[in-house]
Amino acid sequence: MLTMIGKRLLFAIPSLIGVVIVTFLLTRALPGDPAAYFAGPAATKEAVEQIRKKLGFDKPLIEQFFRYTNDLAHGDFGTSLTTGQPVAAELRSRLPASAELTLLGLLVSIVIAIPLGVLAATRPGSWIDHLCRVTTTAGVSLPVFFTGLVLVYVFYFRLGWSPAPLGRLDVFYSTPPTVTGFFLIDTLIARDFEAFRSALNQLILPAVTLAIFSLAPIARMTRASMLAVLASDFVRTARASGLSPGKVIVTYAFRNAMLPVITTLSMVFSFLLGANVLVEKVFAWPGIGSYAVEALIASDFAPVQGFVLTMAVMYVLLNLIIDILYGVIDPRVRLEG
């Protein structure tokens, strides 16, 4: 297992190097001049050139790249021109908000999608099978930002059941002492149950928005994988041996059907990292997605580069976790690694 983990980490290094190069080149190719943006519309050409020189944009592209990679090697992601703060510190403070939202959305979708897919596979043609198909079709068809806007309109504007989508906590509650950065956990550690309820209420709609988006592929893959396994020879043998239907499904079929589902979970999580950007803007969520969008609008290169690199590292770590889960579920993976 350790050998497999080492190989995966070694193979991830070229990918991260490629992400750094591509991100650097793409940000430089974007339209707009950061120096002109921050100098203002009334600035003279000399003032713009002075700002460009101060930012180092007057240097050759290759020199800018080596300077950027040297800073990365020392853990320096640069400084945001819009906020004046180090990008690494901004990402570190905002990452827990994005992680809490994404993980809760994924957890909600897993809790709903996997049982729904299993029930649909064990009862083909039933009402729950049709419900699974309708739900997955709706989840694939609806854009994530549209789903969020509809939920806000219905549950906040029309029914008044949800609080105003203005961040992680209601304005009447103070931020809990930072332990994990996850407000649901930190409020419980601080025994501030009113703040916990406020944090949970603020999380429900954005998490459900992400869950609807990610529920469809998980449920469809679970149903398809379970149908394939239930039609296999070893399941028919287990049934012929007199085992109970529940034991056949849980012990034999479900475990063997989980490998493709886990692969789907890794892809869904990567999709959620992208969809999280739109959800954060809809719900005014102070995560790294909204931070990157604001920086992109302002042609602020450093936060965008830091955001993309952070997403790449998270994706590499996610794939490593998936490989470890493969080894737990199927010992043959450990032997091959």
ABEGO torsion letter per residue (X at the ends): XAAAAAAAAAAAAAAAAAAAAAAAAAAAABBEBAAAAAAEAABBAAAAAAAAAAAGAABBAAAAAAAAAAAAAAGBAEBBAAAGBBAAAAAAAAAAAAAAAAAAAAAAAAAAAAAAAAAAAABBGBAAAAAAAAAAAAAAABBAAAAAAAAAAAAAAAAGABBBBAEABBAABBBBBBAAGBAAAAAAAAGBAAAAAAAAAAAAAAAAAAAAAAAAAAAAAAAAAAAAAAABAAAAAAAAAGBBAAAAAAAAAAAAAAAAAAAAAAAAAAAAAAAAAAAAAAAGBBBAAAAAAAAAAAGBAAAAAAAAAAAAAAAAAAAAAAAAAAAAABAAAAAAX
